[in-house]
């Protein structure tokens, strides 16, 4: 197992909610959208927030596993495809595809093969994956690990510079 990157970006529930709403503001002018397709599991939370903000009620999931041990991205596996009525016969036009993060872009590339005309949005983007999404809110460096609120409990966080001097 590879060690996790040295840079940590812990995200609280409040911050994630603000960032997801900021994404909704950006998306409000990018539509219209008739449905949301969220990439699970990370896309579930922003999909709920954005569905509320954009008043969308048709929500589906595409279930793709890429991180199999929370540290190493492995081979992509589609566990559940999008419903045919979401995909439609127009390549996903009008579909908003959501995820929490685009990292290397592998998941988005796979999804774009299935829905080439959809609009792709993530809350956070890393440089390798950023060009593959249409809309995002915050960019973080490639060597930063984002700790999402659903993956954490309350715990002490050491100062950023602790152990940095070697």
C-alpha positions as CSV (number, residue, x, y, z in Angstrom):
1,X,0.0,0.0,0.0
2,X,1.3,3.4,-1.0
3,X,1.6,6.1,1.8
4,X,-1.0,8.9,1.6
5,X,0.3,12.2,0.3
6,X,1.8,14.6,2.8
7,X,-0.6,17.4,2.0
8,X,-3.9,17.0,3.7
9,X,-7.1,19.0,3.0
10,X,-9.7,18.2,5.6
11,X,-13.2,19.3,4.6
12,X,-15.9,19.9,7.3
13,X,-19.6,19.3,6.6
14,X,-20.2,23.1,6.7
15,X,-17.4,23.7,4.2
16,X,-18.6,21.0,1.9
17,X,-22.1,22.3,2.0
18,X,-20.9,25.8,1.1
19,X,-18.7,24.5,-1.7
20,X,-21.5,22.4,-3.1
21,X,-23.8,25.4,-3.1
22,X,-21.1,27.4,-4.8
23,X,-21.0,24.7,-7.5
24,X,-24.8,25.0,-7.8
25,X,-24.5,28.7,-8.4
26,X,-22.1,28.1,-11.3
27,X,-24.3,25.3,-12.7
28,X,-27.4,27.4,-12.6
29,X,-26.3,29.2,-15.7
30,X,-24.9,26.2,-17.5
31,X,-28.1,24.2,-17.9
32,X,-30.9,23.5,-18.4
33,X,-30.5,20.1,-16.9
34,X,-33.3,17.5,-16.8
35,X,-31.5,15.0,-14.5
36,X,-28.5,14.3,-12.3
37,X,-26.3,11.3,-12.7
38,X,-24.1,11.0,-9.6
39,X,-21.0,8.9,-9.6
40,X,-21.1,6.9,-6.4
41,X,-20.2,7.1,-3.7
42,X,-18.6,10.5,-3.7
43,X,-21.2,12.1,-5.9
44,X,-24.2,11.3,-3.6
45,X,-23.8,14.2,-1.2
46,X,-23.2,16.9,-3.7
47,X,-26.1,15.5,-5.8
48,X,-28.5,15.9,-2.9
49,X,-27.4,19.5,-2.4
50,X,-27.4,20.5,-6.0
51,X,-30.7,18.7,-6.8
52,X,-32.3,20.9,-4.1
53,X,-30.7,24.1,-5.3
54,X,-31.5,23.5,-9.0
55,X,-34.9,22.0,-8.2
56,X,-34.1,18.7,-10.0
57,X,-36.0,15.6,-9.0
58,X,-34.7,13.0,-11.5
59,X,-31.5,11.6,-10.0
60,X,-29.7,8.4,-10.8
61,X,-26.4,6.8,-10.0
62,X,-23.6,5.2,-11.9
63,X,-21.6,3.1,-9.5
64,X,-17.9,2.9,-10.4
65,X,-15.3,1.6,-8.0
66,X,-11.8,3.0,-8.4
67,X,-10.4,3.4,-4.9
68,X,-10.4,-0.1,-3.4
69,X,-8.5,0.6,-0.2
70,X,-8.9,4.4,0.3
71,X,-5.3,5.0,-0.8
72,X,-4.6,3.4,-4.1
73,X,-6.6,3.9,-7.2
74,X,-7.0,0.6,-9.0
75,X,-8.7,-0.7,-12.1
76,X,-12.1,0.9,-12.7
77,X,-15.1,-1.3,-12.4
78,X,-18.7,-0.3,-13.3
79,X,-20.9,-1.9,-10.6
80,X,-24.1,-0.3,-11.9
81,X,-24.8,1.5,-15.1
82,X,-27.0,4.5,-15.5
83,X,-30.7,3.9,-16.3
84,X,-31.4,3.8,-20.0
85,X,-34.0,6.7,-19.7
86,X,-31.3,8.9,-18.1
87,X,-28.7,8.1,-20.8
88,X,-31.3,8.5,-23.6
89,X,-30.4,8.3,-27.2
90,X,-28.7,11.7,-27.3
91,X,-25.5,10.9,-25.5
92,X,-26.6,12.3,-22.2
93,X,-27.6,15.9,-23.4
94,X,-29.3,17.6,-20.5
95,X,-27.7,15.3,-17.9
96,X,-25.6,16.7,-15.2
97,X,-23.0,14.2,-14.1
98,X,-21.7,14.9,-10.5
99,X,-18.9,13.7,-8.4
100,X,-17.1,15.1,-5.3
101,X,-13.7,15.1,-6.9
102,X,-11.9,14.6,-10.1
103,X,-8.4,13.3,-9.4
104,X,-6.7,11.5,-12.3
105,X,-9.7,11.8,-14.5
106,X,-10.1,8.0,-15.1
107,X,-13.6,7.8,-13.7
108,X,-14.8,10.8,-15.8
109,X,-13.1,9.4,-18.9
110,X,-15.1,6.2,-18.5
111,X,-18.3,8.0,-17.8
112,X,-17.8,10.4,-20.8
113,X,-17.5,7.3,-23.1
114,X,-21.1,6.5,-22.0
115,X,-22.5,10.0,-21.9
116,X,-20.4,12.2,-24.2
117,X,-22.9,15.1,-24.3
118,X,-23.5,15.4,-20.6
119,X,-22.2,18.3,-18.5
120,X,-19.6,17.1,-16.0
121,X,-19.2,18.9,-12.6
122,X,-17.2,18.2,-9.4
123,X,-16.8,20.1,-6.2
124,X,-13.0,19.7,-6.1
125,X,-10.5,19.2,-9.0
126,X,-6.9,18.1,-9.2
127,X,-4.7,19.2,-12.1
128,X,-4.7,15.9,-13.9
129,X,-8.4,15.6,-14.0
130,X,-9.4,19.3,-14.2
131,X,-9.5,19.5,-18.0
132,X,-12.0,16.6,-18.1
133,X,-14.8,18.4,-16.2
134,X,-16.9,21.3,-17.4
135,X,-17.4,23.0,-14.0
136,X,-15.7,22.8,-10.6
137,X,-15.3,25.0,-7.5
138,X,-11.9,24.5,-5.9
139,X,-8.6,23.2,-7.3
140,X,-6.2,21.4,-5.1
141,X,-2.7,20.2,-5.9
142,X,-2.3,16.7,-7.3
143,X,-0.3,15.6,-4.2
144,X,-3.1,16.7,-1.7
145,X,-5.4,14.1,-0.1
146,X,-8.9,15.5,0.5
147,X,-10.4,14.1,3.7
148,X,-14.2,14.3,3.2
149,X,-16.5,14.8,6.2
150,X,-18.1,11.4,5.6
151,X,-14.7,9.7,6.0
152,X,-13.8,11.4,9.3
153,X,-14.6,11.7,12.9
154,X,-13.5,14.3,15.3
155,X,-9.7,14.0,15.9
156,X,-6.7,16.1,16.6
157,X,-5.0,17.6,13.6
158,X,-1.3,18.2,13.9
159,X,0.1,21.6,12.7
160,X,0.9,21.7,9.0
161,X,4.6,22.4,9.6
162,X,5.0,19.7,12.2
163,X,7.5,17.3,10.8
164,X,8.0,19.3,7.6
165,X,11.6,20.3,8.5
166,X,13.8,17.3,8.0
